[in-house]
């Protein structure tokens, strides 16, 4: 499979390593506008693009792939205000987009645990819920896309404002997310902590493999429920 990498920072380099280990070819590495000008012909050779850039340029990269009719896997977060526009265009023009706020299988299991706990806690009003997320200093969006997804899953059961999420930026933390229910008597907490970037990269490459031949908008939930992914991904 030919892959174009849109965004060649730490995540892009980790995805490149993972993709090469699985026998894929990186046909282009795009990290700025000059790269686009020089390498657009190489991008056109891609079977799929994997996008981990910045909130400022992600939407432009998505539409460029739509124009080139290249399926795109997007892991960049921080563009919520433009999602409706992007999704509407994708559906109307029959393009292909795979979006996830987090590509880690552990985090996606954590999402399901968060929903289950919220359903259990919704009638116990003595407990106040809080989300805290911690990431490395280079992460630009705050709160993280994962934290926003966790909050959105809580909202049908528990009142929570996105502005109430605590976001911490320090050191080289790969990602810690905590959901805490606290009363005067006790605390209930669930937590996910990423140990490296490899889990995110593995999920993004598997999503790219899974996306080939499809049209429409997809998420990690769509991929995981089909069970049609590399066994090495399921085993971690």
RODO-2510 file (C-alpha; in nm, 4 decimals, decimal comma):
residues 236
     n   res          X          Y          Z
     1     x     0,0000     0,0000     0,0000
     2     x     0,1284     0,3470    -0,0908
     3     x     0,0904     0,5992     0,1933
     4     x     0,1268     0,9775     0,1976
     5     x     0,2145     1,1194     0,5395
     6     x     0,0648     1,4622     0,6049
     7     x     0,2523     1,5904     0,9074
     8     x     0,6021     1,4604     0,9725
     9     x     0,6587     1,5353     1,3384
    10     x     0,7080     1,2748     1,6103
    11     x     0,3807     1,0976     1,5313
    12     x     0,4454     1,1059     1,1575
    13     x     0,7869     0,9497     1,2052
    14     x     0,6444     0,6786     1,4327
    15     x     0,3725     0,6010     1,1772
    16     x     0,6371     0,5826     0,9047
    17     x     0,8350     0,3273     1,1067
    18     x     0,5227     0,1193     1,1732
    19     x     0,4076     0,1331     0,8092
    20     x     0,7479     0,0270     0,6759
    21     x     0,7607    -0,2637     0,9216
    22     x     0,4285    -0,3830     0,7792
    23     x     0,5603    -0,3698     0,4231
    24     x     0,3970    -0,0479     0,3052
    25     x     0,5613     0,2299     0,1011
    26     x     0,5774     0,5964     0,1993
    27     x     0,5416     0,7882    -0,1278
    28     x     0,5431     1,1406     0,0213
    29     x     0,6135     1,3164     0,3505
    30     x     0,4381     1,6543     0,3681
    31     x     0,5174     1,8936     0,6506
    32     x     0,4654     2,2391     0,4985
    33     x     0,3347     2,4257     0,1948
    34     x     0,6645     2,3938     0,0088
    35     x     0,6439     2,0140     0,0414
    36     x     0,2977     2,0236    -0,1164
    37     x     0,4270     2,2245    -0,4124
    38     x     0,7226     1,9920    -0,4698
    39     x     0,5575     1,6581    -0,3949
    40     x     0,1964     1,6789    -0,5102
    41     x     0,2675     1,4362    -0,7961
    42     x     0,4024     1,1873    -0,5407
    43     x     0,0966     1,2365    -0,3187
    44     x    -0,1218     1,1455    -0,6174
    45     x     0,0400     0,7998    -0,6158
    46     x    -0,0911     0,7298    -0,2649
    47     x    -0,3616     0,4731    -0,1968
    48     x    -0,4327     0,6533     0,1296
    49     x    -0,3091     0,9533     0,3297
    50     x    -0,2499     0,9584     0,7046
    51     x    -0,2847     1,3039     0,8589
    52     x    -0,1198     1,4042     1,1887
    53     x    -0,0328     1,7708     1,1389
    54     x    -0,1682     2,0709     1,3347
    55     x    -0,5164     2,2157     1,3985
    56     x    -0,4270     2,5115     1,1774
    57     x    -0,3704     2,3128     0,8553
    58     x    -0,5571     1,9846     0,9017
    59     x    -0,8757     2,0968     0,7242
    60     x    -0,6783     2,2279     0,4259
    61     x    -0,4997     1,8927     0,4032
    62     x    -0,8308     1,7049     0,4185
    63     x    -0,9814     1,9046     0,1321
    64     x    -0,6655     1,8624    -0,0748
    65     x    -0,7008     1,4856    -0,0400
    66     x    -1,0704     1,5088    -0,1263
    67     x    -0,9766     1,7022    -0,4428
    68     x    -0,7227     1,4321    -0,5335
    69     x    -0,9754     1,1578    -0,4486
    70     x    -0,7390     1,0057    -0,1913
    71     x    -0,8907     0,8387     0,1181
    72     x    -0,7611     1,0071     0,4317
    73     x    -0,7086     0,8916     0,7902
    74     x    -0,7089     1,1903     1,0274
    75     x    -0,5647     1,1863     1,3773
    76     x    -0,5198     1,5613     1,4225
    77     x    -0,7609     1,7133     1,6743
    78     x    -0,8618     2,0700     1,7531
    79     x    -1,0846     2,1390     1,4482
    80     x    -1,4282     2,0664     1,5968
    81     x    -1,5790     2,3899     1,4681
    82     x    -1,5174     2,2808     1,1079
    83     x    -1,6227     1,9167     1,1382
    84     x    -1,9779     1,9735     1,0147
    85     x    -1,8478     2,1433     0,6999
    86     x    -1,5916     1,8694     0,6325
    87     x    -1,8312     1,5818     0,7012
    88     x    -2,1058     1,7378     0,4878
    89     x    -1,8669     1,7831     0,1931
    90     x    -1,7368     1,4279     0,2321
    91     x    -2,0874     1,2806     0,2245
    92     x    -2,2149     1,5007    -0,0576
    93     x    -1,9139     1,4385    -0,2829
    94     x    -1,8722     1,0700    -0,1894
    95     x    -1,5202     1,1051    -0,0525
    96     x    -1,3538     0,8875     0,2121
    97     x    -1,2565     0,9996     0,5628
    98     x    -1,1577     0,8040     0,8732
    99     x    -1,1486     1,0257     1,1814
   100     x    -1,0601     0,9431     1,5414
   101     x    -0,9661     1,1637     1,8333
   102     x    -0,7457     0,8737     1,9452
   103     x    -0,6277     0,5635     1,7537
   104     x    -0,5215     0,3587     2,0578
   105     x    -0,7263     0,0416     2,1073
   106     x    -0,6871     0,0879     2,4841
   107     x    -0,8354     0,4367     2,4682
   108     x    -1,1272     0,3133     2,2591
   109     x    -1,1981     0,0458     2,5216
   110     x    -1,1711     0,3272     2,7779
   111     x    -1,4371     0,5192     2,5827
   112     x    -1,6768     0,2242     2,6259
   113     x    -1,5940     0,1958     2,9967
   114     x    -1,6597     0,5683     3,0371
   115     x    -2,0056     0,5325     2,8787
   116     x    -2,0916     0,2360     3,0997
   117     x    -1,9831     0,4092     3,4201
   118     x    -2,1759     0,7244     3,3243
   119     x    -2,4929     0,5186     3,2798
   120     x    -2,4402     0,3617     3,6231
   121     x    -2,3716     0,6951     3,7957
   122     x    -2,6416     0,9135     3,6407
   123     x    -2,8898     0,8674     3,9287
   124     x    -2,6353     0,9328     4,2050
   125     x    -2,6409     1,3104     4,2158
   126     x    -2,4150     1,3374     4,5210
   127     x    -2,1229     1,2617     4,2883
   128     x    -1,9682     1,5384     4,0798
   129     x    -1,7807     1,4308     3,7667
   130     x    -1,4534     1,5786     3,6460
   131     x    -1,2166     1,5057     3,3553
   132     x    -0,8438     1,5687     3,3706
   133     x    -0,6004     1,5195     3,0828
   134     x    -0,2223     1,5542     3,0727
   135     x    -0,0041     1,5735     2,7587
   136     x     0,3422     1,6804     2,6466
   137     x     0,4281     2,0480     2,6094
   138     x     0,4170     2,0351     2,2282
   139     x     0,0468     1,9415     2,2118
   140     x    -0,1316     2,2455     2,0699
   141     x    -0,5022     2,1823     2,1349
   142     x    -0,6451     2,2156     2,4838
   143     x    -0,8427     2,0240     2,5989
   144     x    -0,7329     1,7189     2,4008
   145     x    -0,9611     1,5657     2,1405
   146     x    -0,9756     1,2508     2,3520
   147     x    -1,0944     1,4484     2,6546
   148     x    -1,3624     1,6161     2,4436
   149     x    -1,4793     1,2749     2,3174
   150     x    -1,4978     1,1493     2,6767
   151     x    -1,6990     1,4567     2,7764
   152     x    -1,9381     1,4180     2,4829
   153     x    -2,0037     1,0578     2,5854
   154     x    -2,0777     1,1718     2,9417
   155     x    -2,3175     1,4504     2,8493
   156     x    -2,6288     1,2384     2,7770
   157     x    -2,6094     1,1055     3,1340
   158     x    -2,4232     1,3665     3,3360
   159     x    -2,4123     1,7484     3,3038
   160     x    -2,0608     1,8565     3,2107
   161     x    -1,9185     2,1630     3,0389
   162     x    -1,6157     2,1230     2,8094
   163     x    -1,4676     2,4296     2,9809
   164     x    -1,4590     2,2347     3,3087
   165     x    -1,1997     1,9853     3,1804
   166     x    -0,8593     2,0307     3,3455
   167     x    -0,5761     2,0288     3,0898
   168     x    -0,2127     1,9937     3,1956
   169     x     0,0883     2,0298     2,9639
   170     x     0,4198     1,9040     3,0973
   171     x     0,7333     1,7152     2,9974
   172     x     0,7051     1,4346     2,7422
   173     x     0,3770     1,2804     2,8611
   174     x     0,2173     1,0725     2,5821
   175     x    -0,1333     1,1093     2,7218
   176     x    -0,3140     1,0546     3,0529
   177     x    -0,6942     1,0768     3,0823
   178     x    -0,8836     1,0460     3,4088
   179     x    -1,2575     1,0466     3,4842
   180     x    -1,3301     1,1156     3,8496
   181     x    -1,6633     1,0924     4,0347
   182     x    -1,6342     1,2524     4,3748
   183     x    -1,8717     1,2819     4,6687
   184     x    -1,8233     1,3890     5,0295
   185     x    -1,7748     1,0242     5,1223
   186     x    -1,5587     0,8738     4,8473
   187     x    -1,4081     0,8931     4,4993
   188     x    -1,4552     0,6664     4,1976
   189     x    -1,1945     0,7031     3,9219
   190     x    -1,1023     0,5410     3,5922
   191     x    -0,7788     0,6234     3,4105
   192     x    -0,5950     0,5526     3,0866
   193     x    -0,2246     0,6255     3,0435
   194     x    -0,0403     0,5855     2,7132
   195     x     0,3155     0,4532     2,7479
   196     x     0,4374     0,5399     2,3965
   197     x     0,3288     0,6677     2,0549
   198     x     0,3402     0,3175     1,9056
   199     x    -0,0177     0,2335     2,0024
   200     x    -0,1503     0,5414     1,8219
   201     x     0,0667     0,4727     1,5166
   202     x    -0,0365     0,1083     1,4975
   203     x    -0,4033     0,2067     1,5081
   204     x    -0,3591     0,4695     1,2359
   205     x    -0,1842     0,2252     1,0002
   206     x    -0,4506    -0,0402     1,0616
   207     x    -0,7188     0,2206     0,9893
   208     x    -0,5458     0,3046     0,6598
   209     x    -0,5385    -0,0643     0,5643
   210     x    -0,9041    -0,1088     0,6610
   211     x    -1,0167     0,2022     0,4698
   212     x    -0,9073     0,0863     0,1246
   213     x    -1,2045     0,0343    -0,1081
   214     x    -1,4529     0,2199     0,1138
   215     x    -1,6435     0,5449     0,0643
   216     x    -1,7888     0,7580     0,3426
   217     x    -1,7025     0,8636     0,6983
   218     x    -1,5679     0,6083     0,9466
   219     x    -1,4422     0,5905     1,3050
   220     x    -1,2513     0,3485     1,5261
   221     x    -1,5834     0,2052     1,6383
   222     x    -1,6681     0,1110     1,2779
   223     x    -1,3349    -0,0649     1,2336
   224     x    -1,3214    -0,2464     1,5670
   225     x    -1,6735    -0,3873     1,5449
   226     x    -1,5971    -0,5544     1,2089
   227     x    -1,3040    -0,7448     1,3646
   228     x    -1,1346    -0,7167     1,0228
   229     x    -0,8008    -0,5875     1,1445
   230     x    -0,4500    -0,7210     1,1799
   231     x    -0,4347    -0,9715     1,4708
   232     x    -0,1161    -0,8027     1,5950
   233     x    -0,3199    -0,4867     1,6519
   234     x    -0,5804    -0,6672     1,8617
   235     x    -0,3100    -0,8269     2,0735
   236     x    -0,1385    -0,4921     2,1360
***
